[in-house]
Amino acid sequence: MVSLFDYLGYPAGKELGKQVGEYAKIRKAKFNTRYISNPGYTGEVMLYEKEFLDEYFEAKKLFEEDYTEINTQLIEDGFNDNQDKIF
């Protein structure tokens, strides 16, 4: 079991931690917690199986690529549809 910090090599932050936690609920992923205390953070951190984090970041990467591709296509389609119109 590893924390996001251990997995990424840098602090993940609240927003990413929340996103991973929500995905873990959906996937019913195994997790644990660990108490840490250092100058940057004191409190509980979530621990996940490395394979789960691999899955999460691969899914996130695919979603972001698809989302960018879809948005690019929508912008291009909107531009092409309006080329012959005068505003």
C-alpha positions in Angstrom: 0.0 0.0 0.0 1.4 3.4 -1.0 0.4 7.0 -0.5 -0.1 9.4 -3.4 3.1 11.1 -2.3 5.0 7.8 -2.4 3.5 6.9 -5.8 4.0 10.3 -7.5 7.1 11.5 -5.7 5.6 14.8 -4.8 2.6 16.1 -2.8 -0.6 15.4 -4.6 -2.7 18.1 -3.0 -6.3 18.1 -1.8 -8.0 18.1 -5.1 -6.2 15.1 -6.6 -6.5 13.3 -3.3 -10.3 13.8 -3.4 -10.5 12.6 -7.0 -8.6 9.4 -6.2 -10.7 8.9 -3.1 -13.9 9.2 -5.2 -12.6 6.8 -7.8 -11.6 4.3 -5.0 -15.2 4.4 -3.8 -16.6 3.7 -7.2 -14.1 0.8 -7.8 -14.5 -0.4 -4.2 -10.7 -0.4 -4.0 -8.8 -1.5 -0.9 -7.3 1.3 1.1 -5.7 2.0 4.4 -4.5 5.1 6.3 -1.3 6.2 7.8 -0.6 9.1 10.2 2.3 11.4 9.2 3.8 14.5 10.7 6.3 16.6 8.8 6.8 20.3 8.2 4.5 20.2 5.1 1.6 18.1 6.5 0.4 16.5 9.7 -2.5 14.1 9.7 -3.9 11.0 8.0 -3.0 10.0 4.4 -4.8 7.5 2.3 -2.9 4.4 1.2 -3.9 2.5 -1.9 -2.6 -0.6 -3.8 -0.1 0.4 -6.5 -2.1 -1.5 -9.1 -5.2 0.6 -8.2 -3.2 3.9 -8.6 -1.8 2.6 -11.9 -5.4 2.0 -13.1 -6.5 5.4 -11.9 -3.8 7.4 -13.6 -4.1 5.4 -16.8 -7.9 6.1 -16.8 -7.3 9.7 -16.1 -4.8 10.0 -18.9 -7.2 8.4 -21.4 -10.1 10.6 -20.3 -8.0 13.7 -20.6 -6.8 12.7 -24.1 -10.4 11.9 -25.2 -11.7 15.1 -23.7 -9.1 17.2 -25.4 -9.8 15.5 -28.8 -13.6 15.9 -28.4 -13.2 19.6 -27.5 -10.9 20.2 -30.4 -13.3 18.5 -32.8 -16.2 20.5 -31.5 -14.3 23.8 -31.9 -13.3 22.8 -35.5 -16.9 21.8 -36.4 -18.3 25.0 -34.9 -15.8 27.1 -36.9 -16.5 25.2 -40.1 -20.3 25.5 -39.7 -20.0 29.3 -39.2 -17.5 30.1 -42.0 -20.1 31.2 -44.5 -22.2 33.3 -42.1 -21.8 37.0 -41.5 -22.3 38.2 -38.0 
